Amino acid sequence: MMARHCKWFAMVCIVLAAFVAGCRSTSTANGSDPGAAAGSSNSAVCKDVANLKASVQKLESADVMANGLSAISGELTKIKQQLQTLKADAKGKFSAQITDLSKALSGTKSSLSSATANANAETLTALAKSIGSVVTAANNLIMAVSSTC
């Protein structure tokens, strides 16, 4: 029974990794470097979004098979902290994109809790979908901010 559970867990982790890898293609589609205009009046915001972009890329490449769900948890915590810094530095700008990312992070926190409590195909698939939502919302924010950097 345990070997069967491990096989399911491994398969779901592979699906999770493939799903997140599929999201990766959108994270670099813009091709611009949000930190490139560090000397502009938006330098703090540009630096914040560059840090956010790096964390989203780490989330996408998190090795769940090697490090378990803690690999995702740590990056989600970092992204949430970076979002708060960006929100403060943006002073009301990009509020729609910031709100979307905040909502996506909240949903992912719930999915992560469920997957941690009971790792099965259903909870891990839900987690993969919610991570995809975080990546999409983050990329939308990155693109919006990058246009001002």
C-alpha positions as CSV (number, residue, x, y, z in Angstrom):
1,M,0.0,0.0,0.0
2,M,2.8,2.4,0.9
3,A,4.6,1.7,-2.4
4,R,1.4,2.5,-4.3
5,H,1.0,5.7,-2.4
6,C,4.6,6.7,-3.2
7,K,4.0,6.0,-6.9
8,W,1.0,8.2,-6.9
9,F,2.8,10.9,-5.1
10,A,5.7,10.7,-7.6
11,M,3.4,10.9,-10.6
12,V,1.5,13.9,-9.2
13,C,4.9,15.6,-8.4
14,I,5.9,15.1,-12.0
15,V,2.6,16.5,-13.2
16,L,3.1,19.5,-10.8
17,A,6.6,20.1,-12.2
18,A,5.3,19.8,-15.8
19,F,2.5,22.3,-15.1
20,V,4.8,24.8,-13.4
21,A,7.3,24.4,-16.2
22,G,4.6,25.1,-18.7
23,C,3.9,28.4,-16.9
24,R,7.6,29.3,-17.2
25,S,7.3,30.2,-20.8
26,T,5.1,33.2,-20.0
27,S,7.4,34.6,-17.3
28,T,10.1,35.6,-19.8
29,A,7.9,36.4,-22.7
30,N,8.2,40.1,-22.2
31,G,12.0,40.0,-22.5
32,S,12.5,43.2,-20.6
33,D,14.6,43.5,-17.6
34,P,12.6,45.3,-14.9
35,G,15.7,46.3,-13.0
36,A,17.3,47.9,-16.0
37,A,16.1,51.4,-15.2
38,A,17.3,51.5,-11.6
39,G,18.3,55.2,-12.0
40,S,14.8,56.3,-12.8
41,S,12.3,57.8,-10.4
42,N,10.8,54.4,-10.0
43,S,14.0,52.8,-9.0
44,A,12.6,51.2,-5.8
45,V,9.6,49.8,-7.7
46,C,11.8,48.5,-10.5
47,K,14.1,46.8,-8.0
48,D,11.1,45.3,-6.2
49,V,9.7,43.9,-9.4
50,A,13.1,42.5,-10.4
51,N,13.3,40.7,-7.0
52,L,9.7,39.4,-7.5
53,K,10.6,38.2,-11.0
54,A,13.5,36.2,-9.6
55,S,11.4,34.6,-6.9
56,V,8.7,33.7,-9.4
57,Q,11.3,32.0,-11.5
58,K,12.6,30.1,-8.4
59,L,9.0,29.0,-7.7
60,E,8.6,27.7,-11.2
61,S,11.8,25.7,-10.9
62,A,11.3,24.5,-7.3
63,D,12.3,20.8,-7.1
64,V,9.4,19.3,-5.3
65,M,10.7,15.8,-5.8
66,A,14.0,16.6,-4.0
67,N,12.8,19.1,-1.4
68,G,9.1,18.3,-0.9
69,L,6.4,20.9,-0.6
70,S,8.7,23.1,1.6
71,A,10.5,24.1,-1.6
72,I,7.2,25.8,-2.7
73,S,6.3,27.1,0.7
74,G,9.5,29.1,1.1
75,E,9.2,30.7,-2.3
76,L,5.6,31.6,-1.7
77,T,6.5,33.3,1.6
78,K,9.3,35.2,-0.1
79,I,6.9,36.3,-2.9
80,K,4.3,37.5,-0.4
81,Q,7.0,39.6,1.4
82,Q,8.2,41.1,-1.8
83,L,4.7,41.9,-2.9
84,Q,4.2,43.9,0.4
85,T,7.4,45.8,-0.3
86,L,6.3,46.5,-3.9
87,K,2.9,47.6,-2.8
88,A,4.4,50.1,-0.3
89,D,6.9,51.4,-2.8
90,A,4.3,51.7,-5.6
91,K,2.1,54.0,-3.5
92,G,-1.2,53.0,-5.1
93,K,0.0,52.3,-8.6
94,F,-0.6,48.9,-10.1
95,S,-3.3,48.2,-7.4
96,A,-5.3,45.9,-9.7
97,Q,-2.3,43.7,-10.4
98,I,-1.1,43.7,-6.8
99,T,-4.6,42.7,-5.6
100,D,-4.8,39.9,-8.2
101,L,-1.4,38.5,-7.1
102,S,-2.4,38.8,-3.4
103,K,-5.6,36.8,-4.1
104,A,-3.7,34.2,-6.0
105,L,-1.2,33.9,-3.1
106,S,-4.0,33.4,-0.6
107,G,-5.6,30.7,-2.7
108,T,-2.2,28.9,-3.0
109,K,-1.7,29.1,0.7
110,S,-4.9,27.2,1.2
111,S,-4.0,24.7,-1.5
112,L,-0.6,24.2,0.0
113,S,-2.1,23.6,3.4
114,S,-4.4,20.9,2.0
115,A,-1.6,19.2,0.1
116,T,0.7,19.3,3.1
117,A,-2.1,17.8,5.3
118,N,-3.1,15.1,2.8
119,A,-0.8,14.7,-0.3
120,N,-2.8,13.0,-2.9
121,A,-3.6,13.5,-6.6
122,E,-6.5,15.8,-5.9
123,T,-4.7,18.1,-3.5
124,L,-1.5,18.2,-5.5
125,T,-3.3,19.0,-8.7
126,A,-5.2,21.8,-7.0
127,L,-1.8,23.1,-5.7
128,A,-0.4,23.0,-9.2
129,K,-3.3,25.0,-10.6
130,S,-3.1,27.6,-7.9
131,I,0.7,28.0,-8.4
132,G,-0.1,28.6,-12.1
133,S,-2.5,31.4,-10.9
134,V,0.3,32.9,-8.9
135,V,2.7,32.8,-11.8
136,T,0.1,34.3,-14.2
137,A,-0.8,37.1,-11.7
138,A,2.9,37.8,-11.0
139,N,3.7,38.0,-14.7
140,N,0.9,40.4,-15.3
141,L,2.2,42.6,-12.5
142,I,5.8,42.3,-13.7
143,M,4.7,43.3,-17.2
144,A,2.7,46.3,-16.0
145,V,5.6,47.6,-13.8
146,S,8.3,46.9,-16.4
147,S,6.6,49.3,-18.8
148,T,7.5,52.1,-16.4
149,C,11.0,51.0,-15.6
